[in-house]
Amino acid sequence: MSTSIPLPGQHRPPDSATPAVEPDSVESEVDALLNRLPGDRDAPMDLDLQAQILERAHDVLVNALSSVDRT
């Protein structure tokens, strides 16, 4: 059986007040979040904190995609 896959933003109610997406702004925000994660030579970070940072980066990307989908 085949089920349809929803498009980005389809699960969210339309919002005419959603600002236009600026790709540079989205990229900058995600980069800033990911730069908070430890590198190979850094001390380990608490996994809960890592998960929070990655979840926030994910939310930024999902919001950007859903905003683009509505325009």
N, C-alpha and C positions, 0 to 999 in steps of 0.2 A: 504494500500500500504506500502511496506517495502523499506526503503532506506538503503544503506550500510553506516556503520560508519567508517570514515577514521582512520587509525592507527596513533599513535603518530608520528609526524614528516613527515607524508605523504604530508602535505600541504606545506612543505618547500623544496626548491631546494636542491639537494644533494651537499655537500661541502666536498671535500676530505681533506681539511685543518682542519676539526673539530677534536679537541683533544679528546682523550679517556676520558670517564667520570670516575671520582674518587668519589665513593659514599660517602666517609668520607668528602671530600671537599664540595660536594653538601649539605650534612647534616649540616656541620659546617656553611656554608653560610646562609642556611635557618634558622638555630637556632639563628644565630647572628641577623638576621632581625627580627625574631619573639620576641626575647628578648628586642627589642626596644619598643614593644607594652606595654601599661600599664597593670599591674596586678589588682587583685580585690581591693587591698588596695591603689593603686596609684591614683594620680589625673587624671582626664579624659584628653585625648589627642584629639586634633583637628581631626575630622573625615576625612578630606582630607589627612592629614598626615598618619593616619592609613591606608587609602585606598592605598596610595602610597607605604607604606611598604609591605602591603599584595600583591599588584600587582607585586612588585619586587620579593617577595618570589615565587609567582606563575610563573613568568618569568624564574627564576632559575630552577624550577622543570620542566617546559615545555622544556627548552633548554636541560636539562639533558635527558629527555625522548626522545626527537627527535634525540639527538646524539646517544643514545643507539639503537634506531630503525634503524639507518643507518649502524650500524656495523654488 
